[in-house]
Amino acid sequence: MPEYQSDETFLIIRAANRMEFRDIELLLLSRSIPFSVQNDFSGRQFYVPLRYQSFTMSELQQFQQENSNWPPEIAAQKGLLFRFSPVHLGVVLLLTFFHWKIGQLPNARVWTESGMLAVEKVWAGEWCRTVTALTLHVDAAHLLSNIVGLLVFVGGVHQFAGAGLSWLLVLIAGALGNFGTSLFYQTAHNSVGASTAVFGAVGLMGAFGVKRYLIQKPFRKRFFIPLIGALGLFAMLGTHPGSDVMAHVFGLTSGIVVGLALTPLLGTRILKSLLLQGIAWLLFFMCIYDCWRIQLVLGVLE
């Protein structure tokens, strides 16, 4: 805080440090207040003609009030950046068991052909493939990479949406991403794997992160930063040679769209409801189960 004195001619302002001295100097210059600077044993002082005293004091006080908490800080993240629960462990264990069990079945090919994302069949009306394809994997390495991605990024969605709803949203984003992939290729393209859902989770994290910026006025103009972070993760993880880049693009895009649509609900009692989380968890499993039941029936009929 600066110190003020006055004599018969001047208002004398003594800054507490170099930064404060610079701020006062810039303020006086910007307000066209005449001043001079002199040195004494205590440092450099401003001398302002006494007739400008009221105006100068008013401007300095207003400046101090407006900048007392500057620069503002982004609200600190409470708890872990990634939240985990038994739900996460349960899903990845079931996904692992499902992959192992299919490999043991004599009719494993029927499951694969019935569940993979074959875009011609999606456009023929087999929409359930957009879900079933997320649960199939080429081999153990493919499965492991997607499990790690799901654990990390669904854990990131969990901090905003809760344990049950996070998985349902990621499933929706993944299915929409597969639908977008089908729309893009329309023919001669088959794929399997949960990576579309992984990048759906990345998109959801980016979209939900926008809320932290929008609720703080000084940072509203930088709301796009979490989305840039999501794009950065996509660039690092989703563009490897041999990967289905378009599926990753559509998964990311779907996650962002779904997340932005739900942003107004973040932090409300609705999302904190255990009943809602339980219902979402049940819908997650029912959706996968029913989609597989439908696809297997179609596979047998074929």
C-alpha angles and dihedrals in degrees: 000000000000121000122232131209133161138198132182092290113022145037104228118210121190117193120219095221144356095272092051090048091055092048092051091047092052091047093051091048093047091051093046091238111160115234144152131212126226134176127229136160091286096050138264120341135192119231113201122182109259094239088067093051099105094044093046094048091048093050093047093049092049090049092051092049094049093047102036092107099032130166092034118217127233109247108269116249109253115225124344121347087227119039122201133191139173085269090069093049091046093053096049092046091052091047090051092047091048091054092048094045094051089052089057096050120099089219095048090130090061090056093048095047092044095049108034122103101261101171096205090057092045088057089046088063105273094126092157089076088075086068103033093051089063090065097050125086135185097226144336094281091053090049094047095052091051093045090055090049092049094048093051103038100035084051086057092051089047092066089063105030107025133246100292102034092047092063093045092051092048090050091050092048091048093049091048089048090054089048089052089050090053090049090051098048101026091179144029097023130114128174144163136190144082095258091103088058091045091058089042086061090049089053092048091052091051093048094047090048088061089070092065090059098042094054091057112069098209090056102041092101089057096052090122094068096092089049090053087051090054090050089050091054089049091051092051099041109020106051103061116138111267095024123117095255096177091053088053091048093052092044091053092046093048091050092051093048094047091044095050090049090055097040094101089061096054114118094013126126090248093070092043092057113117088208091058091047090050093049091048090050091051092047090051093058095037091053093053093043095048093045091053092045091053094046094049091051089051090047092054092047090053 
